[in-house]
Amino acid sequence: MESFLRGLKTLHEKHEKLKHTVHTAWRYPLPKWGQYAMGCVYFTIPVVGGWYVMQWAISKSVEEIGERGELVDVVCNDDILFILWYLILHPCLVIIVAVI
């Protein structure tokens, strides 16, 4: 266990040294065209990634509910009336009876 913790500490120290090198020795200002290019990259990655996530979500929704919603279990009117009775009217009657 002690050797594992020592290995983690060594890994952490090497990582900190690498971060320091990257953020100090390799850092230099970009020219205007480089700033523009990086701005395009930083803008494009989330947009393209978001588009792919939306396409994935659409395909999943088609699998779950069908192309035109034919796989959705439709609630009939009797179920709606029961829910209305149970959630709204029933508690009101219980309160009225309790007050009387």
C-alpha positions, 0 to 999 in steps of 0.5 A: 500500500505504501508503494502505491501511495509513493507512486501516486505522489511521484505521478502527482509531482511529475504532473505538476512539473509538466503543467509548469513547463507547459504554462511557462516555457511553451507559452508565447503570444499568437499572431492575429491570424493564429488568434483568429484560427484558435477562435474558430476552433474554440467556436466550432468544436462545441457547435459541431459536438452539439450537432452530433449530440442532437442527432444522437438524441433524435435517433434515441427518441425515434427508437423510444417513441417511433417516427410519428409517436406510434410507440407512445402509450396513449392515456385514455379518458377513463384514466384521466378522470380517475387521476382528476378524482384522486388528485383533486376532488378526493382531497377536497372532499376529505378536507370538507368532511374533516372540517364538518 
